[in-house]
Amino acid sequence: MALGMGAPLIAVGVAGGSLLPRTGPWMEGVKKGFGVLLLATAVWLVSPVIPAVAQMLAWAALLIIPAIFLHAIDPLPPQAKGWQRFWKGIGIVMLLTGAALLVGALAGNRDPLQPLAGLRGQANAAEVRKLAFEPVRSLAELDARLIAAGQPVMLDFYADWCVSCKEMVRFTFSDPTVQAKLAGFTLLKADVTGNTPDDQALLARFNLFGPPGILFFDPQGREIKAVRVVGFQDAATFSRSLGRLQGGSEG
């Protein structure tokens, strides 16, 4: 292992600068590129804890400003080289994407993956119906809902800072097949974003460290532990989990 890690360093040291590219203006471009990547990493890290509109505005700025430096709106000279045209094309794509995010955020849309969805007019009327969850805020409230339900219950543990929770809402709960299979369920949501004592008690009741966690209960209010879902599942996998409910064991 030591030879494998040290051999490249020895080769570079012995060969000196002959194996390394010459310094030049391209290094300045590399430095700026890595700077943009570091800023993108920072935005990605804070995205779960900032409002959706702030996310979209941050991504828009991070795309539009570097696009200007890539000469997205500047005319190229007729004798421009291939690489200059390539980077201008990248800049134009970044500029258009950033502009779409900016317009979408200002128009009231909060989905970075579909920033212009709210501008579709009549086409937006065909948007998939969202599941109607009822909030539960304490163990006492949950127990009362389970007793009064009289039908199978699904309990979803959610938090605003939970990326997987948002993926479940965006990609799984919006699926028509999943919605059809949940038609006979009472849908409950425990929002533990605030991590209050009641939130902690709800998580501790079911030995969960945090969201996402999706639990199922029979009409008598007993959890069907064999079908507990922890973590993100896509629509197809979650549909199979729902299909196992008929044979799920009661806990």
PyMOL commands that set and color helices and strands:
alter all, ss='L'
color gray80, all
select helices_A, chain A and resi 2-19+25-49+52-69+82-106+117-119+121-126+139-149+163-172+176-181+197-205+225-227+235-247
alter helices_A, ss='H'
color red, helices_A
select strands_A, chain A and resi 134-135+153-158+186-191+213-217+229-230
alter strands_A, ss='S'
color yellow, strands_A
deselect
rebuild
show_as cartoon
